[in-house]
């Protein structure tokens, strides 16, 4: 059964030095999510 996003025991912060960010944060967050919106961009300096 999918978990409710607010009920997951999230940590205050996730550091790549002490956590595996993909398995500790992203996978549980996406499994709980109903919708995923993403915006990406880049800046080119001239």
CHARMM internal coordinates of N, CA and C (Angstrom, degrees):
IC EDIT
DIST 1 N 1 CA 1.4587
DIST 1 CA 1 C 1.5257
ANGL 1 N 1 CA 1 C 108.60
DIST 1 C 2 N 1.3297
ANGL 1 CA 1 C 2 N 118.31
DIHE 1 N 1 CA 1 C 2 N 131.15
DIST 2 N 2 CA 1.4649
ANGL 1 C 2 N 2 CA 120.11
DIHE 1 CA 1 C 2 N 2 CA 179.30
DIST 2 CA 2 C 1.5297
ANGL 2 N 2 CA 2 C 111.79
DIHE 1 C 2 N 2 CA 2 C -61.74
DIST 2 C 3 N 1.2800
ANGL 2 CA 2 C 3 N 115.35
DIHE 2 N 2 CA 2 C 3 N 142.66
DIST 3 N 3 CA 1.4627
ANGL 2 C 3 N 3 CA 121.71
DIHE 2 CA 2 C 3 N 3 CA 178.94
DIST 3 CA 3 C 1.5262
ANGL 3 N 3 CA 3 C 109.49
DIHE 2 C 3 N 3 CA 3 C -86.31
DIST 3 C 4 N 1.3174
ANGL 3 CA 3 C 4 N 116.05
DIHE 3 N 3 CA 3 C 4 N 149.68
DIST 4 N 4 CA 1.4609
ANGL 3 C 4 N 4 CA 120.27
DIHE 3 CA 3 C 4 N 4 CA 176.51
DIST 4 CA 4 C 1.5224
ANGL 4 N 4 CA 4 C 108.22
DIHE 3 C 4 N 4 CA 4 C -78.61
DIST 4 C 5 N 1.3137
ANGL 4 CA 4 C 5 N 116.74
DIHE 4 N 4 CA 4 C 5 N 133.13
DIST 5 N 5 CA 1.4610
ANGL 4 C 5 N 5 CA 123.19
DIHE 4 CA 4 C 5 N 5 CA -174.81
DIST 5 CA 5 C 1.5290
ANGL 5 N 5 CA 5 C 112.08
DIHE 4 C 5 N 5 CA 5 C -53.10
DIST 5 C 6 N 1.3180
ANGL 5 CA 5 C 6 N 117.73
DIHE 5 N 5 CA 5 C 6 N -44.85
DIST 6 N 6 CA 1.4687
ANGL 5 C 6 N 6 CA 121.29
DIHE 5 CA 5 C 6 N 6 CA -178.00
DIST 6 CA 6 C 1.5235
ANGL 6 N 6 CA 6 C 113.28
DIHE 5 C 6 N 6 CA 6 C -68.71
DIST 6 C 7 N 1.3202
ANGL 6 CA 6 C 7 N 117.69
DIHE 6 N 6 CA 6 C 7 N -23.02
DIST 7 N 7 CA 1.4606
ANGL 6 C 7 N 7 CA 121.32
DIHE 6 CA 6 C 7 N 7 CA -176.43
DIST 7 CA 7 C 1.5264
ANGL 7 N 7 CA 7 C 113.26
DIHE 6 C 7 N 7 CA 7 C -90.07
DIST 7 C 8 N 1.3107
ANGL 7 CA 7 C 8 N 117.44
DIHE 7 N 7 CA 7 C 8 N -7.44
DIST 8 N 8 CA 1.4734
ANGL 7 C 8 N 8 CA 120.21
DIHE 7 CA 7 C 8 N 8 CA 179.00
DIST 8 CA 8 C 1.5317
ANGL 8 N 8 CA 8 C 109.42
DIHE 7 C 8 N 8 CA 8 C -68.81
DIST 8 C 9 N 1.3177
ANGL 8 CA 8 C 9 N 118.78
DIHE 8 N 8 CA 8 C 9 N 140.22
DIST 9 N 9 CA 1.4763
ANGL 8 C 9 N 9 CA 120.69
DIHE 8 CA 8 C 9 N 9 CA -179.83
DIST 9 CA 9 C 1.5391
ANGL 9 N 9 CA 9 C 111.94
DIHE 8 C 9 N 9 CA 9 C -77.24
DIST 9 C 10 N 1.3239
ANGL 9 CA 9 C 10 N 116.30
DIHE 9 N 9 CA 9 C 10 N 72.83
DIST 10 N 10 CA 1.4656
ANGL 9 C 10 N 10 CA 121.31
DIHE 9 CA 9 C 10 N 10 CA -178.27
DIST 10 CA 10 C 1.5159
ANGL 10 N 10 CA 10 C 110.90
DIHE 9 C 10 N 10 CA 10 C -69.75
DIST 10 C 11 N 1.3069
ANGL 10 CA 10 C 11 N 116.39
DIHE 10 N 10 CA 10 C 11 N 149.15
DIST 11 N 11 CA 1.4672
ANGL 10 C 11 N 11 CA 122.49
DIHE 10 CA 10 C 11 N 11 CA 173.78
DIST 11 CA 11 C 1.5331
ANGL 11 N 11 CA 11 C 108.20
DIHE 10 C 11 N 11 CA 11 C -87.01
DIST 11 C 12 N 1.3211
ANGL 11 CA 11 C 12 N 116.67
DIHE 11 N 11 CA 11 C 12 N 161.91
DIST 12 N 12 CA 1.4629
ANGL 11 C 12 N 12 CA 121.01
DIHE 11 CA 11 C 12 N 12 CA 177.89
DIST 12 CA 12 C 1.5299
ANGL 12 N 12 CA 12 C 110.51
DIHE 11 C 12 N 12 CA 12 C -65.78
DIST 12 C 13 N 1.3299
ANGL 12 CA 12 C 13 N 116.82
DIHE 12 N 12 CA 12 C 13 N -39.41
DIST 13 N 13 CA 1.4605
ANGL 12 C 13 N 13 CA 120.35
DIHE 12 CA 12 C 13 N 13 CA 178.15
DIST 13 CA 13 C 1.5210
ANGL 13 N 13 CA 13 C 109.38
DIHE 12 C 13 N 13 CA 13 C -147.95
DIST 13 C 14 N 1.3128
ANGL 13 CA 13 C 14 N 115.29
DIHE 13 N 13 CA 13 C 14 N 160.22
DIST 14 N 14 CA 1.4585
ANGL 13 C 14 N 14 CA 122.80
DIHE 13 CA 13 C 14 N 14 CA 179.37
DIST 14 CA 14 C 1.5250
ANGL 14 N 14 CA 14 C 107.42
DIHE 13 C 14 N 14 CA 14 C -127.20
DIST 14 C 15 N 1.3078
ANGL 14 CA 14 C 15 N 116.31
DIHE 14 N 14 CA 14 C 15 N 118.21
DIST 15 N 15 CA 1.4594
ANGL 14 C 15 N 15 CA 121.21
DIHE 14 CA 14 C 15 N 15 CA 179.35
DIST 15 CA 15 C 1.5178
ANGL 15 N 15 CA 15 C 108.50
DIHE 14 C 15 N 15 CA 15 C -111.31
DIST 15 C 16 N 1.3135
ANGL 15 CA 15 C 16 N 116.39
DIHE 15 N 15 CA 15 C 16 N 137.66
DIST 16 N 16 CA 1.4625
ANGL 15 C 16 N 16 CA 118.84
DIHE 15 CA 15 C 16 N 16 CA 179.28
DIST 16 CA 16 C 1.5278
ANGL 16 N 16 CA 16 C 111.63
DIHE 15 C 16 N 16 CA 16 C -67.49
DIST 16 C 17 N 1.3373
ANGL 16 CA 16 C 17 N 116.74
DIHE 16 N 16 CA 16 C 17 N -13.86
DIST 17 N 17 CA 1.4678
ANGL 16 C 17 N 17 CA 119.47
DIHE 16 CA 16 C 17 N 17 CA 177.27
DIST 17 CA 17 C 1.5248
ANGL 17 N 17 CA 17 C 111.89
DIHE 16 C 17 N 17 CA 17 C -76.23
DIST 17 C 18 N 1.3296
ANGL 17 CA 17 C 18 N 117.15
DIHE 17 N 17 CA 17 C 18 N -28.66
DIST 18 N 18 CA 1.4660
ANGL 17 C 18 N 18 CA 120.21
DIHE 17 CA 17 C 18 N 18 CA -175.71
DIST 18 CA 18 C 1.5250
ANGL 18 N 18 CA 18 C 113.79
DIHE 17 C 18 N 18 CA 18 C -120.61
DIST 18 C 19 N 1.3224
ANGL 18 CA 18 C 19 N 118.79
DIHE 18 N 18 CA 18 C 19 N -9.77
DIST 19 N 19 CA 1.4549
ANGL 18 C 19 N 19 CA 122.23
DIHE 18 CA 18 C 19 N 19 CA -178.68
DIST 19 CA 19 C 1.5197
ANGL 19 N 19 CA 19 C 110.54
DIHE 18 C 19 N 19 CA 19 C -131.64
DIST 19 C 20 N 1.2973
ANGL 19 CA 19 C 20 N 115.44
DIHE 19 N 19 CA 19 C 20 N 156.43
DIST 20 N 20 CA 1.4594
ANGL 19 C 20 N 20 CA 120.39
DIHE 19 CA 19 C 20 N 20 CA 169.64
DIST 20 CA 20 C 1.5263
ANGL 20 N 20 CA 20 C 105.23
DIHE 19 C 20 N 20 CA 20 C -96.23
DIST 20 C 21 N 1.3103
ANGL 20 CA 20 C 21 N 116.72
DIHE 20 N 20 CA 20 C 21 N 94.79
DIST 21 N 21 CA 1.4578
ANGL 20 C 21 N 21 CA 124.05
DIHE 20 CA 20 C 21 N 21 CA -167.88
DIST 21 CA 21 C 1.5291
ANGL 21 N 21 CA 21 C 113.14
DIHE 20 C 21 N 21 CA 21 C -54.30
DIST 21 C 22 N 1.3053
ANGL 21 CA 21 C 22 N 117.34
DIHE 21 N 21 CA 21 C 22 N -38.62
DIST 22 N 22 CA 1.4710
ANGL 21 C 22 N 22 CA 120.29
DIHE 21 CA 21 C 22 N 22 CA -178.52
DIST 22 CA 22 C 1.5324
ANGL 22 N 22 CA 22 C 110.33
DIHE 21 C 22 N 22 CA 22 C -63.35
DIST 22 C 23 N 1.3442
ANGL 22 CA 22 C 23 N 117.09
DIHE 22 N 22 CA 22 C 23 N -52.24
DIST 23 N 23 CA 1.4635
ANGL 22 C 23 N 23 CA 119.24
DIHE 22 CA 22 C 23 N 23 CA -176.13
DIST 23 CA 23 C 1.5202
ANGL 23 N 23 CA 23 C 113.00
DIHE 22 C 23 N 23 CA 23 C -80.39
DIST 23 C 24 N 1.3218
ANGL 23 CA 23 C 24 N 118.10
DIHE 23 N 23 CA 23 C 24 N -27.78
DIST 24 N 24 CA 1.4705
ANGL 23 C 24 N 24 CA 120.77
DIHE 23 CA 23 C 24 N 24 CA -178.75
DIST 24 CA 24 C 1.5223
ANGL 24 N 24 CA 24 C 113.16
DIHE 23 C 24 N 24 CA 24 C -84.18
DIST 24 C 25 N 1.3375
ANGL 24 CA 24 C 25 N 117.81
DIHE 24 N 24 CA 24 C 25 N -29.36
DIST 25 N 25 CA 1.4640
ANGL 24 C 25 N 25 CA 120.00
DIHE 24 CA 24 C 25 N 25 CA -176.78
DIST 25 CA 25 C 1.5306
ANGL 25 N 25 CA 25 C 113.74
DIHE 24 C 25 N 25 CA 25 C -121.05
DIST 25 C 26 N 1.3281
ANGL 25 CA 25 C 26 N 117.23
DIHE 25 N 25 CA 25 C 26 N -61.12
DIST 26 N 26 CA 1.4607
ANGL 25 C 26 N 26 CA 119.84
DIHE 25 CA 25 C 26 N 26 CA -170.35
DIST 26 CA 26 C 1.5261
ANGL 26 N 26 CA 26 C 114.20
DIHE 25 C 26 N 26 CA 26 C -62.81
DIST 26 C 27 N 1.3214
ANGL 26 CA 26 C 27 N 117.82
DIHE 26 N 26 CA 26 C 27 N -46.80
DIST 27 N 27 CA 1.4640
ANGL 26 C 27 N 27 CA 119.50
DIHE 26 CA 26 C 27 N 27 CA -178.41
DIST 27 CA 27 C 1.5261
ANGL 27 N 27 CA 27 C 111.33
DIHE 26 C 27 N 27 CA 27 C -63.46
DIST 27 C 28 N 1.3551
ANGL 27 CA 27 C 28 N 119.66
DIHE 27 N 27 CA 27 C 28 N -49.85
DIST 28 N 28 CA 1.4701
ANGL 27 C 28 N 28 CA 117.91
DIHE 27 CA 27 C 28 N 28 CA 177.30
DIST 28 CA 28 C 1.5293
ANGL 28 N 28 CA 28 C 112.68
DIHE 27 C 28 N 28 CA 28 C -61.12
DIST 28 C 29 N 1.3244
ANGL 28 CA 28 C 29 N 117.94
DIHE 28 N 28 CA 28 C 29 N -38.19
DIST 29 N 29 CA 1.4656
ANGL 28 C 29 N 29 CA 120.44
DIHE 28 CA 28 C 29 N 29 CA -179.51
DIST 29 CA 29 C 1.5177
ANGL 29 N 29 CA 29 C 110.77
DIHE 28 C 29 N 29 CA 29 C -64.59
DIST 29 C 30 N 1.3230
ANGL 29 CA 29 C 30 N 117.17
DIHE 29 N 29 CA 29 C 30 N -44.78
DIST 30 N 30 CA 1.4629
ANGL 29 C 30 N 30 CA 119.87
DIHE 29 CA 29 C 30 N 30 CA -179.17
DIST 30 CA 30 C 1.5241
ANGL 30 N 30 CA 30 C 112.04
DIHE 29 C 30 N 30 CA 30 C -70.57
DIST 30 C 31 N 1.3352
ANGL 30 CA 30 C 31 N 117.76
DIHE 30 N 30 CA 30 C 31 N -31.25
DIST 31 N 31 CA 1.4585
ANGL 30 C 31 N 31 CA 120.21
DIHE 30 CA 30 C 31 N 31 CA 176.51
DIST 31 CA 31 C 1.5299
ANGL 31 N 31 CA 31 C 111.31
DIHE 30 C 31 N 31 CA 31 C -66.96
DIST 31 C 32 N 1.3210
ANGL 31 CA 31 C 32 N 117.32
DIHE 31 N 31 CA 31 C 32 N -30.73
DIST 32 N 32 CA 1.4686
ANGL 31 C 32 N 32 CA 122.14
DIHE 31 CA 31 C 32 N 32 CA 179.44
DIST 32 CA 32 C 1.5205
ANGL 32 N 32 CA 32 C 112.03
DIHE 31 C 32 N 32 CA 32 C -85.61
DIST 32 C 33 N 1.2975
ANGL 32 CA 32 C 33 N 117.55
DIHE 32 N 32 CA 32 C 33 N -22.18
DIST 33 N 33 CA 1.4578
ANGL 32 C 33 N 33 CA 121.67
DIHE 32 CA 32 C 33 N 33 CA -171.47
DIST 33 CA 33 C 1.5222
ANGL 33 N 33 CA 33 C 112.87
DIHE 32 C 33 N 33 CA 33 C -71.02
DIST 33 C 34 N 1.3056
ANGL 33 CA 33 C 34 N 115.45
DIHE 33 N 33 CA 33 C 34 N 146.32
DIST 34 N 34 CA 1.4559
ANGL 33 C 34 N 34 CA 122.44
DIHE 33 CA 33 C 34 N 34 CA 174.10
DIST 34 CA 34 C 1.5258
ANGL 34 N 34 CA 34 C 108.97
DIHE 33 C 34 N 34 CA 34 C -93.95
DIST 34 C 35 N 1.3296
ANGL 34 CA 34 C 35 N 116.16
DIHE 34 N 34 CA 34 C 35 N -30.88
DIST 35 N 35 CA 1.4521
ANGL 34 C 35 N 35 CA 122.26
DIHE 34 CA 34 C 35 N 35 CA -178.26
DIST 35 CA 35 C 1.5181
ANGL 35 N 35 CA 35 C 108.79
DIHE 34 C 35 N 35 CA 35 C -143.51
DIST 35 C 36 N 1.3303
ANGL 35 CA 35 C 36 N 116.46
DIHE 35 N 35 CA 35 C 36 N 146.86
DIST 36 N 36 CA 1.4636
ANGL 35 C 36 N 36 CA 122.15
DIHE 35 CA 35 C 36 N 36 CA 178.34
DIST 36 CA 36 C 1.5188
ANGL 36 N 36 CA 36 C 108.34
DIHE 35 C 36 N 36 CA 36 C -130.53
DIST 36 C 37 N 1.3159
ANGL 36 CA 36 C 37 N 116.90
DIHE 36 N 36 CA 36 C 37 N 113.27
DIST 37 N 37 CA 1.4625
ANGL 36 C 37 N 37 CA 122.46
DIHE 36 CA 36 C 37 N 37 CA 176.85
DIST 37 CA 37 C 1.5195
ANGL 37 N 37 CA 37 C 108.23
DIHE 36 C 37 N 37 CA 37 C -111.01
DIST 37 C 38 N 1.2997
ANGL 37 CA 37 C 38 N 116.16
DIHE 37 N 37 CA 37 C 38 N 136.80
DIST 38 N 38 CA 1.4687
ANGL 37 C 38 N 38 CA 119.68
DIHE 37 CA 37 C 38 N 38 CA -178.23
DIST 38 CA 38 C 1.5155
ANGL 38 N 38 CA 38 C 109.26
DIHE 37 C 38 N 38 CA 38 C -139.19
DIST 38 C 39 N 1.3004
ANGL 38 CA 38 C 39 N 114.54
DIHE 38 N 38 CA 38 C 39 N 139.37
DIST 39 N 39 CA 1.4580
ANGL 38 C 39 N 39 CA 120.90
DIHE 38 CA 38 C 39 N 39 CA 175.55
DIST 39 CA 39 C 1.5186
ANGL 39 N 39 CA 39 C 107.06
DIHE 38 C 39 N 39 CA 39 C -129.53
DIST 39 C 40 N 1.2881
ANGL 39 CA 39 C 40 N 116.40
DIHE 39 N 39 CA 39 C 40 N 132.27
DIST 40 N 40 CA 1.4602
ANGL 39 C 40 N 40 CA 121.06
DIHE 39 CA 39 C 40 N 40 CA 179.50
DIST 40 CA 40 C 1.5151
ANGL 40 N 40 CA 40 C 109.07
DIHE 39 C 40 N 40 CA 40 C -133.99
DIST 40 C 41 N 1.2865
ANGL 40 CA 40 C 41 N 115.91
DIHE 40 N 40 CA 40 C 41 N 152.76
DIST 41 N 41 CA 1.4484
ANGL 40 C 41 N 41 CA 120.17
DIHE 40 CA 40 C 41 N 41 CA 178.84
DIST 41 CA 41 C 1.5103
ANGL 41 N 41 CA 41 C 109.81
DIHE 40 C 41 N 41 CA 41 C -161.49
DIST 41 C 42 N 1.2891
ANGL 41 CA 41 C 42 N 115.27
DIHE 41 N 41 CA 41 C 42 N 179.66
DIST 42 N 42 CA 1.4585
ANGL 41 C 42 N 42 CA 119.92
DIHE 41 CA 41 C 42 N 42 CA 177.67
DIST 42 CA 42 C 1.5127
ANGL 42 N 42 CA 42 C 108.41
DIHE 41 C 42 N 42 CA 42 C -148.02
DIST 42 C 43 N 1.2631
ANGL 42 CA 42 C 43 N 114.93
DIHE 42 N 42 CA 42 C 43 N 161.24
DIST 43 N 43 CA 1.4502
ANGL 42 C 43 N 43 CA 121.55
DIHE 42 CA 42 C 43 N 43 CA 178.02
DIST 43 CA 43 C 1.5246
ANGL 43 N 43 CA 43 C 107.86
DIHE 42 C 43 N 43 CA 43 C -122.74
DIST 43 C 44 N 1.2873
ANGL 43 CA 43 C 44 N 114.76
DIHE 43 N 43 CA 43 C 44 N 129.03
DIST 44 N 44 CA 1.4529
ANGL 43 C 44 N 44 CA 119.68
DIHE 43 CA 43 C 44 N 44 CA 178.13
DIST 44 CA 44 C 1.5271
ANGL 44 N 44 CA 44 C 108.24
DIHE 43 C 44 N 44 CA 44 C -105.23
DIST 44 C 45 N 1.3134
ANGL 44 CA 44 C 45 N 116.48
DIHE 44 N 44 CA 44 C 45 N 119.25
DIST 45 N 45 CA 1.4573
ANGL 44 C 45 N 45 CA 120.95
DIHE 44 CA 44 C 45 N 45 CA 177.60
DIST 45 CA 45 C 1.5351
ANGL 45 N 45 CA 45 C 108.51
DIHE 44 C 45 N 45 CA 45 C -85.99
DIST 45 C 46 N 1.3006
ANGL 45 CA 45 C 46 N 114.96
DIHE 45 N 45 CA 45 C 46 N 131.52
DIST 46 N 46 CA 1.4739
ANGL 45 C 46 N 46 CA 120.21
DIHE 45 CA 45 C 46 N 46 CA 179.77
DIST 46 CA 46 C 1.4974
ANGL 46 N 46 CA 46 C 111.51
DIHE 45 C 46 N 46 CA 46 C -96.07
END
COOR INIT
IC SEED 1 N 1 CA 1 C
IC BUILD
